[in-house]
Amino acid sequence: MAAAARRARAMAADGLGFDGVFCVTDTVAMGALRGLADAGVRVPGQVKVIGFDNVDESAFLVPSLSTVDPDHDLMAERAVALLAARIERAGPPPDQEEFVGPFALVIRESTGG
């Protein structure tokens, strides 16, 4: 959070050549919100912010944080199944496998929702 806040303040000091920030996690987005607020930038009026994870705290921020809500239960089930399959197999690991799980966009105040 601290690094995101510092970076958001620096980006604002360089001028608002951007109107949105997509953060890799909600925790990073929380830091970005703080840094933008410190710099006097209005969210969502001047810059919209969105995170990824949909942690519970996101709904309680001011402004509340828009986020991408992945299916955490499915991700955990898939990870456990892959690990169990790897443990049961002898020999070299299998070829890389790609999995794209479902997600939902949760619109809240940080993007004007």
Secondary structure, DSSP 8 states (H G I E B T S, - for coil): -HHHHHHHHHHHHT----SEEE-SSHHHHHHHHHHHHHTT--TTTT-EEEEES--GGGGGSSS--EEEEE-HHHHHHHHHHHHHHHHH--SS----------EEEE--GGGT-
